[in-house]
Amino acid sequence: MDRAAYLAFDRFPSAKGAATHIAQMADALFEHYGGGRLIVAGAPELPAWQREQNVEIHRARMSGATPLARALSYANFAAQVLARKPPEVVHYRDIWSGIAVERACPPATRRVFEVNGLPSIEWAERYPALADSTLAKLRALEAQQLAAADRIIVPAATIAHNLARWNVELPPLTVVPNGADLPELPSGPPPLATPYILYFGALQAWQGVADAIAAMAMLADLRGLMLVIASSSPERHAEALQNTAQRLGVAGRILWLYELPRPQLVRWIAGARCSVAPFTQCARNLLQGFAPLKVLESLAAGVPVVASDLPAVREIVRHGEHGLLVRPERPGELARALRTLLDDAARRDRLGCAARQHVADNFSWRLSRARLSEAYRALHVVKPAQLAEFKR
């Protein structure tokens, strides 16, 4: 049988940061175990099955009118793929993949649950109409998956701290931070002739993009300054934010880009005066936690970040050393911090150089993958027979 499988209820590949994370984590798994199967969500433009060297990629064709129906459709697909050849080790990053593991894998299969997000928290933010009873069922399923894992992986200490508050006896837990490779900085002029601030990533409400737009309205005297929003999601997801920009009178000072290929995105990051990550103080960001890949990728390019002063951000950015931290959901403070960087090229350069070195020393993907390999080695301290006995 294949020794390993990696499962993720995410479209792969895609322009989203989750796809970057999946690629690194799955590569580390398959390098450690000599290949295996990658089971992910599909899309019409992607093949349902393909092989890349020693890795089989299986993509679910999901059905269902609701997010829950689509998640369960993916779980059914993943269980069918796993059941054909149950692996020795399965690494999964969501509870829907965990359902598939529970259905299809024998007790001796080692289970690595990578907790990036919890539906009982994130879905409550995204779908306010969800019934309390549904959220309670999601939370019970999460607790079950946490307890059933042999090891938990989290990308941030903040998430680990928040999981400790659950009334669940957790298995061993390893923090494997998100990483970033130092990009080769492009030569030539920036992609935009006028100075610009950059936001890149998804457009959910918890990202705080509306606060970046509001801050632009307070920088109206800086003529020629643009806010570039490089969305990892399709244009249809931007309608509400575009309406906000129109209402605030800054629609003409915002350039919208969608699902940029990685090389193009790197050019836009490197050419920015600074980037902005104005996360809100919602349950998803505070009670769950997160690991902001966009912040790391900006710092890796030598571009200082103005970000919300939240615990997950403080794990990466030291205020005044790699960027500036401001209180969340305060567009006025965000605008003032942006202005201080826009007015001081020497400070931007100093912060940018320190930021790039900070990532090289502490947040490279090489370091993250090495830590993940250590977690895999720890799984095999317990023999399969012992593990099966322990799980009875």
VENVENVEN-V729483 format. One record per pair of residues at least 4 apart in sequence whose ideal C-beta (glycine too) atoms are under 6 Angstrom apart, sorted by the first residue. I is the first residue (numbers start at 1). J is the second residue. If there is no record, write none. Layout:
I|J  I|J
This chain:
1|85  2|36  2|37  2|85  2|87  3|33  3|88  4|29  4|33  4|36  4|87  4|89  5|36  5|37  5|87  5|90  6|26  6|29  6|38  6|91  7|39  7|78  7|92  7|97  8|22  8|40  8|93  9|41  9|74  9|94  9|96  10|18  10|41  11|41  11|43  12|19  12|22  12|40  13|19  14|19  15|232  15|259  16|232  17|293  22|26  24|365  26|38  27|31  28|369  28|372  29|91  30|35  30|36  30|55  32|373  32|376  35|54  35|55  37|56  38|55  38|57  39|58  39|78  39|81  40|59  41|60  41|74  42|46  42|59  42|60  42|61  46|59  48|59  49|58  50|57  51|56  58|81  60|74  60|77  62|70  62|73  62|74  63|73  64|69  64|70  64|73  71|96  74|96  75|96  75|99  75|100  78|97  78|100  79|100  79|103  79|104  82|100  82|104  82|105  83|104  86|105  86|106  89|110  90|101  90|109  90|111  91|112  92|97  92|98  92|101  93|114  93|116  95|141  95|142  95|145  98|145  100|104  101|105  101|111  105|109  107|388  107|391  108|384  108|387  108|388  110|150  110|379  111|149  111|150  112|151  112|153  113|145  113|149  113|152  114|153  115|152  115|154  117|122  118|142  118|288  119|123  119|138  120|135  120|138  120|139  120|142  121|283  121|284  121|288  122|284  123|127  123|130  124|135  125|206  125|282  125|284  130|134  130|135  143|168  146|168  147|168  149|171  150|171  151|171  151|172  151|375  152|171  152|173  153|174  153|176  154|159  154|160  154|175  155|177  155|178  155|291  156|289  156|291  156|312  156|315  157|175  157|315  158|289  158|311  158|312  159|289  160|173  160|175  162|288  162|289  174|375  176|368  176|371  176|372  177|368  178|291  178|293  178|296  179|363  179|364  179|365  179|368  180|296  180|297  180|300  180|359  181|365  182|300  182|360  183|266  183|301  185|270  186|267  186|270  190|271  191|267  191|268  191|271  192|196  194|224  194|226  195|225  195|273  196|226  196|228  196|272  197|227  197|274  197|276  198|228  198|272  198|275  199|209  199|212  199|229  199|276  200|230  200|294  201|232  201|294  202|207  202|232  202|233  203|209  203|231  203|233  203|237  206|280  206|282  206|284  206|285  208|278  208|279  208|280  209|241  210|244  211|278  211|331  211|334  212|276  212|278  213|244  213|245  214|331  215|331  215|334  215|335  216|227  216|250  216|253  217|248  217|250  218|335  219|335  226|253  226|255  227|254  228|255  229|256  230|257  230|260  230|268  231|238  231|258  233|237  235|258  238|242  245|250  245|251  245|254  246|251  260|264  260|265  269|298  269|301  269|303  270|301  272|303  273|342  274|304  274|306  274|341  275|298  275|303  275|305  276|306  277|292  277|294  277|295  277|305  277|307  278|308  278|334  279|285  279|308  279|310  280|328  280|329  281|286  281|328  283|287  284|288  285|290  285|310  289|312  290|312  295|305  295|307  295|316  296|363  298|303  298|305  299|322  299|355  299|359  300|359  302|352  302|356  303|352  304|323  304|348  304|351  304|352  304|355  305|323  306|324  306|337  306|338  307|313  307|325  308|328  309|325  309|327  313|317  317|322  317|323  318|322  319|325  321|354  322|354  322|355  322|358  324|337  326|333  326|334  326|337  327|333  338|342  339|343  341|348  348|352  358|362  359|363  365|369  382|386  382|387
